[in-house]
Amino acid sequence: MNGSLQFIGNATTLIRYNGFTLLTDPNFLHKGQRAYLGYGMTSRRLKDPAVEFEDLPTLDAVVLSHMHGDHWDRVAQRHLDKDVPVITTTAAAGRLRRRGFHGGVGLREWHQHELRGPGGTVKITALPGKHAPGVAEALMPPVIGTMLEFCNQDERVELRLHISGDTLLDRRLDSIPRRFPDIDLAIVHLGGTRLFGTLLTMDGEQGAAWVDLINPHTVVPVHFDDYEVFSSPLDDFRHHIEQAGLADRVVYLERGEIRELAPHHLIRR
């Protein structure tokens, strides 16, 4: 087996491929605990993570879309090895380094960071994201999507995996499929997050339109029912995906479920 994808909860996944082990958006708070969202706002967690932080394997890196308490929580802050690379926004990397995380790597849009291992490399490219509409965007932490390109020793891409990050559907995303026209797998953040009535992450309708725009071979939805601020359930996405004729692209994972990753695809069952 070349690797695997495990859905842990919220936007937290464990990606293993070609000897690399990557964790996305670490959130290990338990049901009933509150995540801090800034400006004194919090949201209560409704589901437990499928894996405890102390049961994780040794990590080569963390991929962090942005600095919100449901993506980087006090468990990660307390327990993550401070030398592990955390690939994130420039703003989040600065905050992490001030907290003693020496491995914070801040990327501007379209910039790359490369990890090297005995089986090849993984190139991580920061992609555009928009976490709020209009002027409200200035009140939110900067966010990035990411493209993970796992290359073999001959520098040939074996697996291209896109993580949307907490974004709304926006024109600035149009450049992603132009630059990366062949995406094997996409992990899409949904939920229709709302604060004071303002939509901050894609709901089911936007999520289906995002799949149509990005055009990945396979899609795994995450970030849809873990917190009180989510307003769009997974069935909303499922309905719009079916209406768009894209249902055959989507793989729905239960918390804790592991699927095999092989060159150019996620194994379906």
N, C-alpha and C positions, 0 to 999 in steps of 0.2 A: 504494500500500500504506500503510495506517495505521501498521503497526508489525510487530514480530516478537518471538518468544521463542526464545532459544538456551540449550540445556543445556550448560554447560561442564564440570560434574563435581561430585560430592558434592551440596551444596545451593546451588552457585553457578550462577546463571542471569543472562542479560543480557536485560532487558526494554526494548523500545523502543516507544513509542506517542505519537502526537500531538506529536512533537518532543522528548519526554522520553527520556532514556537512564538506566536504573536498573540497578544491579548488586546482586544479593542474596548475602549470606553469603560474602564473598570468601575463597576457599581455592585457592591456586596452588602449593602444595607439589608436588613431583614424587614419582613412585613410589619407594618406599624411604625417603623422609624421614618424620620423626615429628612428629605434631601433639601439642601439650601440652594435657592435659585437666585439669590441676590436681592438687594434692596429690602431686606427683611422678610422676603417671601420664602415659603417652604411648601413642599408637597409630600404627602404621606404615601409610603410605599404600600402596595396592595398585595404583592406576591413576593415570596422568598426566592432568592437566587438558587439555581439548581446545584451550584458548587460553592463551597466555602473557599475563601481566599487562601487559607493555609493548605488546601488540597490541590492547588494549582501546580503544574510542573514548572521547572526552571524556565524563565522567560528570556527570549532574546531581545524583545522590545515590546513596548506598549504603543498602540496607535490611538491617539486621543483627538476627537474631533473638535472639542472646545472645553472650556472650564466652567461646567455647571455641576451641581451636586449630585445629579443622577447619572453623570458620566465620569466624574472623578470625585469619589466620596472620602469620608474620613477613614474608612477601612484601608483604601489604597494609600492614602496619605500616611497612615501609621505603619503599614506593613510592607509596602513595596520597597525592594532593594533600591537605594538611592543612586546606584550606578547603572541601573538598567536604562537603556535609551527610551525616552518618551517622545515620540514624533508627533508634533502638534502645531498649533498656531504660534506665531512669534510672541504674541501677548501671553499665552498660557505657558510657553517655555520660560519666559522671564519670571513669571510668578513661581514656577516650579523650582527654578535655580535659586531664587531667594529663599525658598523653603528647604534648600539643601539637596535637591534632586539634581545631581551633577550631570545626569544623562539627558536633560531636557534639550530637545532639538527643535527649534522653531523654523517652520517653513513658510515662505510667502507663496502665493498662488503660482503654480506651475514649476516650482522649485522641487528638487529631488534630494532624497537621502538614500544611501545604499548600504545595505548590510551584506557582509561577505561571510560565507561558510564553506565547509569542505565540499558540499554538493552543488554549490553555485552561489547566486546572489538573489536578493530581493530588492527591487527599486521601488521606493515609496514616493509618489508624486502628490503634492498638495493641489487640490482642485477647488473651484469656486463653490461657495455656499452662501445662503442668505437666511438668517435666523429670525427675521421679523420684517414686516412690510414698512415701507416708507421711513419716516423719521424715527420710528420705534427701533429700527436696526441699531442705531447709535447707543441704545440703552442695553443692548445685549452683548455678551462676549463674542469676539470674532470666532467664526467657525470655518472649518475646511472639510471638504470631502477628501478621500484619498484613493489613489490607484496603487494597488500592490501588483508588481510584475515579478513573478518568480521565474528566474532564469537558470538554466543548467550550466554546466561547466563550459559549454561552447557559447555561452551568452545568448542562447536562443530562449525566447519567452515560452515557458510551458503552461503557465496559468496566469491569466490577467483577472484580478479580483478588485471590484470597485465597491467602496463603502460610501454611502451618500452623505453621512453626517447629518446633523440636525439642520435641514434646509427646507425652505419652501420652493415650490416650482417657480423658476425665475429665468429671464432671458439670458442671464450670465451663465446658465448651465448649458446653453446651446453648443458651446465650444467643446464640451467634453466628448460627445460622440464623434465630432469632427477630428479631434486629436487621437481618440481611441475608438476606432470604428469596430473593433472586434473584442468585445468584453465577454469573458467566459461566465463569470458569476458576479452578481451584484447583491449587496446587502443594503436594504432600503429602510431608513428610519421613518416610521409612520406616527400614528397616534393622534394627529390633529390637536397637538398641545395648544391650550388656550390659557392666557392670563388676561384678566380684565376684558374678556371678549375678543382679544386679538389672537389670530392664528399664528403660531410660531413654528410648527412643524407640519409636514404634509398630512392631510386627511386622506381618506380612501380615494376620493376622486383625483386629487393631485398626485397621489402615489401611482395610480394607474397611468396617468398622463406622463409621469416621470419614467415609468417602464417603457412606454411607447417612445419617448424621446431618447433615452440612453441606449435602448435596444440590446440588452444583454441576452445571452443564450439562456441563462437561468437566474431567477431572483429568489432571495430569501427575505421575507419581511421580519423586522424586529421593532422594538420600541413602540408598543401599541397598547399595553394594558397594565403596566407596572405601577403607574402613579395616578393620583386623583386628577392631575391637570390634563390627562388625555381625554379627548372628547369624541374620537372616531375609532370605534372598535374594529377588530380585524375583519369582521364580516362586511363592513363598509368597503374596505379594500377589495375583498373577495368579490363582492357584487360588481364593482366598477371594472375589475380585471376581467371578469366574465363578459360584461357588456362590451369591453374593448376587444374581445376575442384573443386575449393573451393568457388565458388560464393555464395553457400547457407550459408556460415559462416558469410558473411559480412552484416552489417547494416550501411547504409549511412545516416548520420544525417545532416540536414540543420542547419545553425547557429541559435541558439536560441531554437532549437527543444529539447523536453524533452521526454525521454522514461522511462518507469517504470522499476525498478529493483526489482526482486523477488528472493527468495532463488534459487541459482544455475543458474539464467539466466536473460538476458535482454528481456523484452517483445517485440516481433516483431509485426508489424502491416501489 
